[in-house]
Amino acid sequence: MLSRLGALLQQAVEAREPSVDLLEAFTEHWKGITGYYLEATDESTPAKETDIPWRLKQMLDILVYEEKQRPAGEAGPCLEYLLQHKILETLSTLGKAEYPPGMRQQVLLFFSRVLGQVQHPLLHYLNVHRPVQKLLQLGSDALGSGTEKEEVQFAAVLCTKIKQDPALLTYILEGKSLLNGKSPKVLLVGPEGEGGEHPQGAAAGVPPAFPAGSSPAAEPSPPRRESNLITSLLGLSKSQKSRVALKARENLLFLVGLAQEAAAAYLVQHSALCQLVTEHLCDLYGAMPACTDPADILALERASWRSQGDAGGDGAFPGKESLVAFFSWLDYLDELVTGAHPVVADAVTEAVCEKLFRGILQPQLLQMSELTILTATAMLTGIVRQIRAPALLRGLVLFLLGPERQPEAPGACPHLLRAQLIEHCNHLSDEISLASLQLFDELLRKPDEHVAYSLVLRNLEARGYVQRGPPAPEERGSHEPELDEDALELEEDPYFTDGFPDSGFQPAEKPPLASLRGSSRSDGQGHMNEVVSSFLCLVPEEAKTSSCVEEAGYDTYVHDALGMVQACRTNAAAWGWPPAPRPLDACQPEAAFYEGHFLKVLFDRMTQILDQPYSLNLQVTSVLSRLAAFPHPHLHEYLLDPYLNLTPGCRSLFSVLVRVMGELMQRIQRVPQFRAKLLLVRRQLMGLVPGEQLDHGMLFKGVVVLEEFCKELAAIALVKVPLEGPA
């Protein structure tokens, strides 16, 4: 009974004079804090051992309680006192002085809690956002290293407030250097020009979201290096404390994803965001040891910026920690560009292209030093593998290949880097050739139409490789192919028989070439069978060994081909490629057909397959297989149609293979026990028997690759027909 009576009396007192009691208590606690600095004698006493943390907590509780007792949007006398007496300004100064020791931590906590728990809009006030800016500037101070947890919490609260009202971005980023020492016109100031106007009146005003001149179309101004929310988050994102770094990066991602275009433009024009994130990427690139093995670079798994694993753990090698740091930050930039407003994404992309791609990588790729070229190419391959953001990927592709889309001319070089990279695929150094081919293999996996178009399709658009002849009832279905001399010779050769038992995917006997001349090819399935049979029967019987070892059957090739074809179809789904070749009467080649620099180098490499290292042959055929898997009718026709009626002087993939097989048959006759040795080499490559050095070892390995490649092409042709219909 007495307790209930006491509670009623307390409620009556609070209802009659709540503001007087709260304000008195609030001011009493503030005076207690300021009094400490007048009375304290021991300057070494940590702040947490004084009554300052308790008093700050009481002030916070009073502000929150007061707000709950008043109508929404109406500021109470305690909040007015906080603003008019510049309490936050004073606290930020005390935090900067770090007196008593640990005071900065207490100030950051108080700011975070006030801004996070008080619902009344505060950051529009000069006497709030000015001390907020001052606290953000402390992040670059060496003394701030012990307060990273509180700093990132403070920054996170600011990001939350900006999410609720993107117009606050201007208040957080603006500083005196940006405003030439003048306050923004939109700021609410009191009678003395110090932000002391009554909060209720202030709340009624709606400040402009962004100052004049923040149009998205404007060019970014020279970045300024004053400390603000952006620099604070970037600094914290490099913290050795993984949780701090992760939280800082997440909040920066959120900040650049603001939906307002004006906010995004302001972020680009009035902060050093683009320059700072790119400079850090370049610094990490430059920090990699010169002794880093290019093979280790290529073998490194795709990095994730969210992963906090130890880079020096399993599979460690010299330079791994630096490599992981670089690719992790690149992965972060990739996600930043993916989620950012297009204005920010384009600005970051341009900065990366200018500073890293053109400023660092291009000079290295154009050098004469083979080691420099090899390392830079390996790094570039890793970069291609890492990047997924459409804007960043497009910038990278244009940097590597140039914007040109007209057919190539022999010897022309409108884009130096593209020409040099393609030429590196045929370098005197097998290591550089292999690394360059791996680069293009990665490029062809990316979902960017310009890659395939720039490298190959631009030269196939006019179908200049097809021999023009008299009109036929069905352009592609009923014309009779002209068979070159090589093909006629193969028809009589005893090695060209159906030597692929147990496959189930081709006729039991090789169909006579003469019958193929007269057969109707309008039936897609029938034509597919002919194509598959042609590739499978291309390898001489004496050179076939896959059926003689314990190896997966043809189903494995079909399964792998299906995965590659489907991946290419997925990437190309939005590219608007035609379902069928252009009619010949609509194609008017402007000059003699030229397959283009890239296919020329690949075809030249294929002609040397019997005399090249095994790893190099695997990479050449991998690139050609991927090109053949693309769902463009001209690519399909040029690379996968053995019966194509070629223009005189032109090469196709099948014609190149025919010539290689002709050379192989001659070599078979000159090597004693060819088949037995070939079978031994295949077993060695499969790890079934110990490896030993054999004469003509490169030849035998080349033959193994040839057989595998022909199976791959047959499998690709097989799975493309049901997926895409007859070509």
SEZA-69117 format. One record per residue (C-alpha): residue in three letters; x, y, z. Coordinates in steps of 0.5 Angstrom, whole numbers, padded with zeros to 4 digits, always signed. Example, Ala and Ser with C-alpha at 12.3 -4.5 7.8 and 13.67 -1.06 7.14 Angstrom:
ala+0025-0009+0016 ser+0027-0002+0014 
% end
This chain:
met+0000+0000+0000 leu+0006+0005+0002 ser+0009+0003-0004 arg+0003+0005-0009 leu+0002+0011-0005 gly+0010+0013-0006 ala+0009+0011-0014 leu+0003+0016-0015 leu+0006+0022-0011 gln+0013+0021-0015 gln+0008+0021-0022 ala+0005+0027-0019 val+0011+0031-0018 glu+0014+0029-0025 ala+0007+0030-0028 arg+0007+0037-0025 glu+0015+0039-0026 pro+0018+0034-0031 ser+0022+0039-0035 val+0025+0043-0028 asp+0028+0036-0025 leu+0030+0033-0032 leu+0034+0040-0034 glu+0037+0041-0027 ala+0039+0033-0027 phe+0042+0034-0034 thr+0046+0040-0032 glu+0048+0038-0026 his+0052+0032-0029 trp+0055+0036-0034 lys+0058+0041-0029 gly+0060+0035-0025 ile+0064+0033-0032 thr+0067+0040-0033 gly+0069+0040-0025 tyr+0073+0034-0026 tyr+0078+0038-0030 leu+0078+0044-0025 glu+0079+0039-0019 ala+0083+0033-0022 thr+0090+0033-0019 asp+0093+0026-0022 glu+0093+0026-0030 ser+0095+0019-0031 thr+0088+0017-0028 pro+0084+0013-0034 ala+0077+0016-0035 lys+0074+0009-0034 glu+0076+0010-0027 thr+0073+0017-0026 asp+0065+0018-0025 ile+0066+0021-0033 pro+0063+0015-0036 trp+0057+0015-0031 arg+0055+0022-0032 leu+0055+0021-0039 lys+0051+0015-0039 gln+0046+0019-0034 met+0046+0025-0039 leu+0044+0020-0045 asp+0039+0017-0041 ile+0036+0024-0039 leu+0035+0026-0046 val+0032+0019-0048 tyr+0027+0019-0043 glu+0025+0027-0044 glu+0024+0025-0051 lys+0019+0020-0050 gln+0015+0024-0045 arg+0014+0029-0051 pro+0010+0029-0057 ala+0014+0027-0063 gly+0019+0032-0067 glu+0019+0037-0061 ala+0025+0038-0057 gly+0026+0038-0050 pro+0030+0043-0045 cys+0035+0038-0044 leu+0036+0037-0052 glu+0036+0045-0052 tyr+0041+0046-0047 leu+0046+0041-0050 leu+0046+0045-0057 gln+0046+0052-0054 his+0052+0050-0049 lys+0056+0047-0055 ile+0056+0040-0050 leu+0058+0036-0056 glu+0063+0041-0059 thr+0067+0041-0052 leu+0067+0034-0051 ser+0070+0033-0058 thr+0075+0037-0056 leu+0076+0033-0050 gly+0077+0027-0054 lys+0082+0030-0058 ala+0086+0032-0052 glu+0085+0025-0050 tyr+0085+0027-0043 pro+0084+0024-0038 pro+0087+0018-0042 gly+0081+0014-0045 met+0077+0020-0046 arg+0077+0019-0053 gln+0073+0012-0053 gln+0068+0015-0048 val+0067+0021-0052 leu+0066+0016-0059 leu+0061+0012-0055 phe+0057+0018-0052 phe+0056+0021-0059 ser+0054+0014-0062 arg+0049+0013-0057 val+0046+0020-0057 leu+0046+0020-0065 gly+0043+0012-0065 gln+0038+0013-0059 val+0035+0020-0060 gln+0030+0020-0065 his+0030+0028-0066 pro+0034+0030-0072 leu+0041+0033-0070 leu+0046+0032-0076 his+0043+0038-0079 tyr+0045+0043-0073 leu+0052+0046-0074 asn+0053+0045-0067 val+0052+0037-0068 his+0055+0036-0075 arg+0061+0040-0074 pro+0064+0036-0067 val+0062+0030-0071 gln+0067+0032-0077 lys+0072+0033-0071 leu+0071+0026-0069 leu+0072+0023-0075 gln+0078+0027-0077 leu+0081+0024-0070 gly+0081+0017-0074 ser+0088+0019-0078 asp+0091+0021-0071 ala+0096+0016-0069 leu+0092+0016-0062 gly+0086+0013-0065 ser+0089+0006-0066 gly+0086+0004-0059 thr+0079+0006-0061 glu+0078+0003-0067 lys+0072-0001-0064 glu+0069+0005-0062 glu+0071+0009-0069 val+0067+0004-0073 gln+0061+0004-0069 phe+0061+0011-0069 ala+0061+0011-0077 ala+0056+0006-0077 val+0051+0010-0073 leu+0053+0016-0078 cys+0051+0011-0084 thr+0045+0009-0081 lys+0043+0016-0081 ile+0045+0018-0088 lys+0041+0012-0090 gln+0035+0015-0087 asp+0036+0021-0090 pro+0041+0022-0096 ala+0041+0029-0095 leu+0045+0029-0089 leu+0051+0026-0093 thr+0053+0034-0095 tyr+0053+0035-0087 ile+0058+0029-0086 leu+0063+0031-0092 glu+0063+0038-0092 gly+0069+0041-0088 lys+0072+0048-0087 ser+0077+0047-0093 leu+0071+0045-0098 leu+0067+0051-0096 asn+0073+0056-0096 gly+0072+0057-0089 lys+0064+0059-0089 ser+0058+0055-0086 pro+0054+0053-0091 lys+0048+0057-0093 val+0043+0051-0091 leu+0045+0051-0084 leu+0041+0053-0078 val+0044+0058-0074 gly+0042+0061-0068 pro+0042+0069-0066 glu+0050+0069-0065 gly+0051+0065-0071 glu+0053+0059-0067 gly+0047+0054-0068 gly+0043+0056-0062 glu+0036+0057-0065 his+0031+0053-0062 pro+0031+0046-0064 gln+0023+0046-0066 gly+0024+0052-0070 ala+0030+0049-0074 ala+0026+0042-0075 ala+0021+0046-0079 gly+0026+0048-0084 val+0027+0043-0090 pro+0034+0044-0092 pro+0036+0043-0099 ala+0039+0036-0100 phe+0045+0038-0104 pro+0048+0044-0106 ala+0048+0047-0113 gly+0053+0044-0118 ser+0052+0037-0115 ser+0049+0035-0122 pro+0051+0028-0124 ala+0054+0030-0131 ala+0059+0034-0127 glu+0067+0032-0128 pro+0069+0030-0121 ser+0073+0035-0118 pro+0080+0034-0115 pro+0080+0030-0109 arg+0081+0033-0103 arg+0085+0029-0097 glu+0081+0032-0091 ser+0079+0027-0086 asn+0071+0025-0086 leu+0067+0019-0086 ile+0070+0016-0093 thr+0077+0017-0090 ser+0075+0014-0084 leu+0072+0008-0086 leu+0077+0007-0091 gly+0082+0007-0086 leu+0078+0003-0081 ser+0078-0002-0087 lys+0085-0003-0087 ser+0085-0005-0079 gln+0089-0011-0077 lys+0082-0013-0073 ser+0078-0017-0077 arg+0072-0015-0074 val+0073-0008-0075 ala+0075-0008-0082 leu+0069-0012-0084 lys+0064-0008-0081 ala+0068-0001-0084 arg+0068-0005-0091 glu+0060-0007-0090 asn+0058+0001-0088 leu+0062+0004-0094 leu+0059-0001-0099 phe+0052+0001-0096 leu+0054+0009-0097 val+0056+0008-0104 gly+0050+0004-0106 leu+0045+0010-0104 ala+0040+0011-0109 gln+0039+0018-0110 glu+0043+0020-0116 ala+0045+0027-0113 ala+0048+0024-0107 ala+0052+0019-0111 ala+0055+0025-0115 tyr+0056+0029-0109 leu+0060+0023-0106 val+0064+0023-0113 gln+0066+0030-0113 his+0067+0032-0106 ser+0071+0026-0103 ala+0077+0022-0105 leu+0073+0016-0105 cys+0075+0014-0112 gln+0083+0016-0111 leu+0083+0013-0104 val+0081+0006-0106 thr+0085+0006-0112 glu+0091+0008-0109 his+0090+0002-0104 leu+0090-0003-0109 cys+0096+0000-0113 asp+0100+0000-0106 leu+0098-0007-0105 tyr+0100-0009-0112 gly+0107-0006-0111 ala+0108-0009-0105 met+0108-0016-0108 pro+0115-0019-0108 ala+0119-0019-0114 cys+0121-0026-0113 thr+0113-0029-0113 asp+0113-0035-0118 pro+0108-0033-0124 ala+0105-0041-0123 asp+0103-0039-0116 ile+0100-0033-0118 leu+0096-0037-0123 ala+0094-0043-0118 leu+0092-0038-0113 glu+0084-0039-0111 arg+0079-0034-0112 ala+0080-0029-0106 ser+0074-0026-0102 trp+0074-0020-0098 arg+0070-0023-0093 ser+0075-0029-0091 gln+0079-0027-0085 gly+0083-0034-0086 asp+0091-0034-0085 ala+0094-0033-0092 gly+0100-0036-0089 gly+0097-0043-0088 asp+0096-0049-0092 gly+0100-0048-0099 ala+0104-0042-0097 phe+0109-0040-0102 pro+0113-0033-0102 gly+0109-0027-0103 lys+0102-0031-0102 glu+0100-0026-0096 ser+0101-0020-0101 leu+0098-0024-0107 val+0092-0025-0102 ala+0092-0018-0100 phe+0091-0015-0107 phe+0086-0020-0109 ser+0082-0019-0103 trp+0082-0012-0104 leu+0080-0013-0111 asp+0074-0017-0110 tyr+0072-0012-0105 leu+0072-0006-0110 asp+0069-0011-0115 glu+0063-0012-0110 leu+0063-0004-0109 val+0062-0003-0116 thr+0057-0008-0117 gly+0053-0005-0111 ala+0054+0002-0112 his+0050+0007-0116 pro+0052+0008-0123 val+0055+0015-0122 val+0060+0012-0117 ala+0061+0005-0120 asp+0063+0009-0127 ala+0068+0014-0123 val+0071+0008-0119 thr+0072+0004-0125 glu+0075+0010-0129 ala+0080+0011-0123 val+0082+0003-0123 cys+0083+0003-0131 glu+0087+0010-0130 lys+0092+0008-0124 leu+0092+0000-0124 phe+0091-0002-0132 arg+0094+0004-0136 gly+0099+0006-0131 ile+0102+0000-0128 leu+0100-0006-0132 gln+0100-0004-0139 pro+0108-0001-0139 gln+0109-0008-0136 leu+0106-0012-0141 leu+0109-0008-0146 gln+0116-0009-0144 met+0122-0013-0147 ser+0124-0017-0140 glu+0121-0024-0141 leu+0120-0024-0133 thr+0116-0018-0133 ile+0112-0020-0138 leu+0110-0027-0135 thr+0109-0024-0128 ala+0104-0018-0131 thr+0101-0023-0135 ala+0099-0028-0129 met+0097-0022-0125 leu+0092-0020-0131 thr+0090-0027-0131 gly+0088-0027-0124 ile+0085-0020-0124 val+0080-0022-0130 arg+0078-0028-0126 gln+0077-0024-0120 ile+0073-0019-0123 arg+0065-0020-0124 ala+0062-0013-0124 pro+0059-0011-0130 ala+0062-0004-0130 leu+0069-0006-0128 leu+0069-0012-0133 arg+0067-0007-0139 gly+0073-0003-0137 leu+0078-0008-0137 val+0076-0011-0143 leu+0076-0005-0147 phe+0083-0003-0144 leu+0085-0010-0146 leu+0082-0011-0153 gly+0080-0003-0155 pro+0073-0001-0157 glu+0074-0003-0165 arg+0069-0007-0168 gln+0070-0007-0175 pro+0073-0013-0179 glu+0081-0013-0178 ala+0086-0012-0184 pro+0092-0016-0184 gly+0098-0012-0181 ala+0093-0007-0178 cys+0094-0005-0171 pro+0089+0000-0168 his+0090-0002-0161 leu+0097-0004-0159 leu+0096-0008-0153 arg+0091-0012-0156 ala+0096-0014-0161 gln+0102-0015-0157 leu+0098-0020-0152 ile+0095-0024-0158 glu+0102-0024-0161 his+0105-0026-0154 cys+0101-0033-0155 asn+0106-0034-0160 his+0112-0032-0156 leu+0119-0035-0157 ser+0118-0037-0149 asp+0113-0042-0148 glu+0112-0040-0141 ile+0110-0033-0144 ser+0105-0036-0149 leu+0102-0041-0144 ala+0101-0035-0140 ser+0098-0031-0145 leu+0093-0037-0148 gln+0091-0038-0140 leu+0089-0030-0140 phe+0085-0031-0146 asp+0082-0037-0144 glu+0079-0033-0138 leu+0077-0027-0142 leu+0073-0032-0146 arg+0069-0034-0140 lys+0067-0027-0138 pro+0060-0025-0139 asp+0062-0019-0144 glu+0060-0020-0151 his+0065-0015-0154 val+0071-0021-0152 ala+0068-0026-0157 tyr+0066-0020-0162 ser+0073-0017-0162 leu+0077-0023-0162 val+0073-0027-0167 leu+0066-0025-0169 arg+0068-0018-0172 asn+0072-0022-0178 leu+0066-0027-0179 glu+0060-0022-0180 ala+0060-0022-0187 arg+0062-0030-0188 gly+0067-0028-0193 tyr+0070-0035-0191 val+0064-0038-0195 gln+0065-0040-0203 arg+0060-0036-0207 gly+0057-0040-0212 pro+0051-0041-0216 pro+0044-0040-0212 ala+0042-0046-0209 pro+0035-0048-0206 glu+0037-0048-0199 glu+0043-0044-0198 arg+0046-0049-0192 gly+0042-0055-0193 ser+0043-0057-0200 his+0050-0055-0203 glu+0055-0060-0205 pro+0062-0058-0201 glu+0068-0058-0205 leu+0073-0062-0202 asp+0080-0060-0202 glu+0086-0065-0204 asp+0087-0067-0197 ala+0080-0069-0196 leu+0080-0073-0202 glu+0087-0076-0200 leu+0084-0078-0193 glu+0079-0082-0196 glu+0083-0087-0199 asp+0088-0087-0193 pro+0087-0094-0189 tyr+0088-0090-0183 phe+0082-0086-0183 thr+0077-0091-0181 asp+0072-0091-0176 gly+0076-0093-0170 phe+0072-0091-0164 pro+0069-0097-0161 asp+0064-0097-0156 ser+0062-0090-0156 gly+0055-0091-0159 phe+0055-0084-0162 gln+0057-0085-0169 pro+0056-0090-0174 ala+0059-0097-0174 glu+0062-0095-0180 lys+0065-0089-0183 pro+0060-0086-0188 pro+0064-0086-0195 leu+0065-0079-0197 ala+0062-0080-0203 ser+0055-0081-0200 leu+0056-0075-0196 arg+0057-0071-0202 gly+0050-0073-0205 ser+0046-0073-0198 ser+0041-0068-0196 arg+0043-0064-0190 ser+0037-0061-0189 asp+0036-0066-0183 gly+0040-0063-0177 gln+0040-0069-0173 gly+0043-0073-0180 his+0048-0067-0181 met+0050-0067-0173 asn+0052-0075-0174 glu+0056-0073-0180 val+0060-0068-0177 val+0061-0072-0170 ser+0063-0078-0175 ser+0068-0073-0179 phe+0072-0071-0172 leu+0072-0078-0169 cys+0075-0081-0176 leu+0080-0075-0177 val+0085-0079-0173 pro+0089-0084-0176 glu+0087-0091-0173 glu+0095-0092-0171 ala+0094-0086-0167 lys+0088-0088-0163 thr+0090-0090-0156 ser+0084-0088-0151 ser+0080-0094-0152 cys+0086-0098-0150 val+0087-0095-0143 glu+0082-0096-0137 glu+0079-0089-0138 ala+0072-0086-0138 gly+0068-0087-0144 tyr+0065-0082-0149 asp+0060-0080-0144 thr+0065-0076-0140 tyr+0067-0072-0146 val+0059-0071-0148 his+0058-0069-0140 asp+0064-0064-0140 ala+0062-0061-0147 leu+0055-0060-0145 gly+0057-0056-0139 met+0061-0051-0143 val+0056-0050-0148 gln+0051-0049-0143 ala+0056-0044-0139 cys+0057-0040-0146 arg+0049-0040-0148 thr+0048-0037-0141 asn+0053-0032-0142 ala+0051-0030-0149 ala+0043-0030-0147 ala+0043-0023-0147 trp+0047-0021-0153 gly+0042-0022-0158 trp+0046-0026-0163 pro+0042-0029-0169 pro+0039-0036-0169 ala+0042-0038-0176 pro+0047-0035-0181 arg+0046-0029-0185 pro+0044-0030-0192 leu+0050-0030-0197 asp+0046-0025-0201 ala+0046-0020-0195 cys+0053-0021-0194 gln+0058-0016-0198 pro+0065-0017-0196 glu+0069-0011-0197 ala+0076-0015-0198 ala+0079-0021-0198 phe+0077-0026-0192 tyr+0082-0025-0186 glu+0081-0030-0180 gly+0083-0024-0175 his+0090-0024-0171 phe+0087-0028-0166 leu+0085-0034-0170 lys+0091-0034-0174 val+0095-0035-0168 leu+0091-0040-0166 phe+0091-0044-0172 asp+0099-0043-0173 arg+0099-0046-0166 met+0095-0052-0168 thr+0100-0053-0174 gln+0105-0054-0169 ile+0102-0058-0165 leu+0106-0064-0166 asp+0113-0060-0164 gln+0110-0056-0158 pro+0110-0058-0150 tyr+0104-0062-0148 ser+0102-0056-0143 leu+0102-0051-0149 asn+0098-0056-0153 leu+0093-0057-0148 gln+0092-0049-0147 val+0091-0048-0155 thr+0086-0053-0156 ser+0082-0051-0149 val+0081-0044-0152 leu+0079-0047-0159 ser+0074-0051-0156 arg+0071-0045-0152 leu+0070-0041-0158 ala+0067-0047-0161 ala+0062-0048-0156 phe+0059-0041-0157 pro+0052-0041-0159 his+0054-0036-0165 pro+0052-0039-0172 his+0058-0036-0176 leu+0063-0039-0170 his+0059-0046-0171 glu+0060-0046-0178 tyr+0067-0044-0179 leu+0070-0048-0173 leu+0065-0054-0173 asp+0063-0055-0180 pro+0067-0060-0184 tyr+0064-0060-0190 leu+0064-0052-0191 asn+0065-0050-0198 leu+0071-0045-0196 thr+0074-0039-0200 pro+0080-0041-0204 gly+0086-0039-0199 cys+0082-0039-0193 arg+0083-0044-0187 ser+0078-0047-0182 leu+0079-0051-0176 phe+0078-0057-0180 ser+0082-0056-0185 val+0088-0054-0181 leu+0087-0061-0177 val+0087-0064-0184 arg+0094-0062-0185 val+0096-0064-0179 met+0094-0071-0179 gly+0097-0071-0186 glu+0104-0069-0183 leu+0102-0074-0177 met+0101-0080-0182 gln+0108-0079-0185 arg+0111-0078-0178 ile+0108-0085-0176 gln+0112-0088-0182 arg+0118-0086-0180 val+0118-0088-0172 pro+0119-0095-0171 gln+0114-0098-0166 phe+0110-0092-0166 arg+0103-0095-0163 ala+0107-0098-0157 lys+0111-0092-0155 leu+0105-0088-0156 leu+0101-0092-0152 leu+0106-0092-0146 val+0106-0084-0147 arg+0099-0084-0146 arg+0100-0089-0140 gln+0105-0084-0137 leu+0101-0078-0138 met+0095-0081-0134 gly+0100-0083-0128 leu+0099-0091-0129 val+0106-0092-0131 pro+0113-0089-0128 gly+0115-0083-0133 glu+0121-0084-0137 gln+0124-0080-0143 leu+0123-0083-0150 asp+0125-0080-0157 his+0120-0076-0160 gly+0116-0075-0153 met+0114-0069-0155 leu+0111-0072-0162 phe+0107-0077-0158 lys+0104-0072-0153 gly+0102-0068-0159 val+0098-0074-0162 val+0095-0075-0155 val+0092-0068-0155 leu+0090-0069-0162 glu+0086-0075-0161 glu+0083-0071-0154 phe+0081-0065-0158 cys+0078-0068-0164 lys+0073-0072-0159 glu+0072-0065-0155 leu+0070-0062-0162 ala+0065-0068-0164 ala+0062-0068-0157 ile+0061-0060-0157 ala+0058-0061-0164 leu+0053-0067-0161 val+0051-0063-0155 lys+0050-0056-0159 val+0045-0059-0164 pro+0039-0061-0159 leu+0041-0054-0155 glu+0040-0050-0161 gly+0037-0053-0167 pro+0041-0055-0173 ala+0045-0049-0175 
% end
